[in-house]
Amino acid sequence: MGKLFKLLIFLAIIGFIGLVGYAYVGPFFGVDFSPEQTETRQPVTLTAD
């Protein structure tokens, strides 16, 4: 049971390192992580009592 737990922790750490590495190196390979930007306008009614 201890070996399985160590293996899962090891795989989680390797997965985290891989994800962080992909986030940093991805833009060099043409991967764009920025969200689409759209302008949103909403009318606001202000009332003074």
CORMO-V823623 format. One record per pair of residues at least 4 apart in sequence whose C-alpha atoms are under 7 Angstrom apart, sorted by the first residue. I is the first residue (numbers start at 1). J is the second residue. D is the distance in whole Angstrom. If there is no record, write none. Layout:
i: {I | I}
j: {J | J}
d: {D | D}
This chain:
i: {1 | 2 | 3 | 4 | 5 | 6 | 7 | 8 | 9 | 10 | 11 | 12 | 13 | 14 | 15 | 16 | 17 | 18 | 19 | 20 | 21 | 22 | 26 | 26 | 27 | 27}
j: {5 | 6 | 7 | 8 | 9 | 10 | 11 | 12 | 13 | 14 | 15 | 16 | 17 | 18 | 19 | 20 | 21 | 22 | 23 | 24 | 25 | 26 | 30 | 31 | 31 | 32}
d: {6 | 6 | 6 | 6 | 6 | 6 | 6 | 6 | 6 | 6 | 6 | 6 | 6 | 6 | 6 | 6 | 6 | 6 | 6 | 6 | 6 | 5 | 7 | 5 | 5 | 6}
